[in-house]
Amino acid sequence: MPCPSKYQTGSQRNQDSRKNAIGEKAELKIPPGTRAGTKFRLRDLGLALKERRGDQIVEIDIKVPENMTDEEKRMFNEMAEKAGARG
């Protein structure tokens, strides 16, 4: 199940609350530095299989805004350059 998030999510500690596959509320803590495509397992929050609930796999999909101002682009590029220097 994809979990679309804003680009800030990957750079900050974030907690996201969504409904799982069967409509129940599920909490997911997204650690700083999480990249798009990262998968998290939510144990026992998936569909029921016989007498046991399955796990739900959540894939992070980070969305970057399409229409940024020149100042936002400059700041975004500056952050990217600094992150590249660290890692």
Backbone torsions as a table, in degrees:
resi	resn	phi	psi	omega
1	MET	NA	119.6	179.0
2	PRO	-68.0	147.4	179.1
3	CYS	-126.9	86.5	-179.4
4	PRO	-65.9	135.5	179.8
5	SER	-139.6	155.4	176.1
6	LYS	-70.7	158.4	-177.2
7	TYR	-62.8	-25.3	178.1
8	GLN	-63.5	-28.8	-177.6
9	THR	-56.0	-41.5	-177.8
10	GLY	-71.0	-16.5	-177.1
11	SER	-104.7	-8.9	-177.7
12	GLN	-128.8	155.8	172.7
13	ARG	-68.7	130.3	-173.2
14	ASN	-141.0	148.4	174.8
15	GLN	-122.7	128.8	-176.5
16	ASP	-118.4	138.8	178.2
17	SER	-120.0	118.5	-179.7
18	ARG	-135.0	170.3	173.3
19	LYS	-88.8	139.9	-179.6
20	ASN	-83.1	-170.7	-174.0
21	ALA	-60.1	-25.2	-178.8
22	ILE	-110.5	15.8	173.3
23	GLY	89.1	6.7	177.9
24	GLU	-90.5	150.9	178.6
25	LYS	-68.8	132.9	179.1
26	ALA	-130.7	134.1	178.8
27	GLU	-99.4	137.2	178.2
28	LEU	-134.4	121.9	175.9
29	LYS	-92.7	121.4	-177.5
30	ILE	-104.5	112.5	-177.5
31	PRO	-71.2	154.8	177.3
32	PRO	-58.3	146.5	178.4
33	GLY	84.2	3.9	179.5
34	THR	-65.0	132.1	-178.5
35	ARG	-101.5	158.0	175.2
36	ALA	-58.9	140.1	179.9
37	GLY	94.2	-10.5	177.1
38	THR	-65.5	138.3	-179.6
39	LYS	-113.4	138.4	176.5
40	PHE	-120.3	145.2	177.5
41	ARG	-103.7	126.1	173.9
42	LEU	-103.3	98.5	-175.0
43	ARG	-64.0	134.7	176.1
44	ASP	60.6	23.6	177.8
45	LEU	-115.6	12.7	179.0
46	GLY	-95.9	-157.0	-179.1
47	LEU	-74.2	151.7	178.6
48	ALA	-77.0	132.2	176.6
49	LEU	-124.0	107.3	-175.5
50	LYS	56.1	-113.9	-176.4
51	GLU	-98.8	4.3	-175.5
52	ARG	-130.5	147.7	174.2
53	ARG	-86.8	140.1	177.5
54	GLY	-80.9	177.0	176.7
55	ASP	-92.6	151.1	174.1
56	GLN	-108.6	131.7	177.9
57	ILE	-100.7	128.4	-179.9
58	VAL	-115.9	126.9	177.8
59	GLU	-106.0	128.7	-178.3
60	ILE	-78.4	130.0	178.0
61	ASP	-124.4	102.0	-175.0
62	ILE	-88.7	125.5	-178.9
63	LYS	-99.3	128.4	174.9
64	VAL	-102.9	134.7	-178.0
65	PRO	-60.0	142.6	-179.3
66	GLU	-83.3	-35.2	-176.4
67	ASN	-111.5	92.5	178.5
68	MET	-107.0	148.7	174.4
69	THR	-72.2	166.7	178.5
70	ASP	-59.3	-39.0	179.1
71	GLU	-65.1	-42.5	178.0
72	GLU	-63.7	-41.7	177.5
73	LYS	-61.7	-44.3	179.5
74	ARG	-60.2	-46.1	-179.0
75	MET	-66.0	-41.5	179.7
76	PHE	-61.9	-45.9	179.0
77	ASN	-64.4	-37.4	178.1
78	GLU	-63.8	-43.9	177.4
79	MET	-63.9	-40.5	179.9
80	ALA	-63.6	-41.4	178.6
81	GLU	-63.1	-43.9	178.8
82	LYS	-65.2	-39.1	178.5
83	ALA	-66.1	-37.9	178.4
84	GLY	-64.8	-34.1	179.1
85	ALA	-69.3	-28.0	-179.6
86	ARG	-88.0	-24.6	-168.8
87	GLY	-143.4	NA	NA
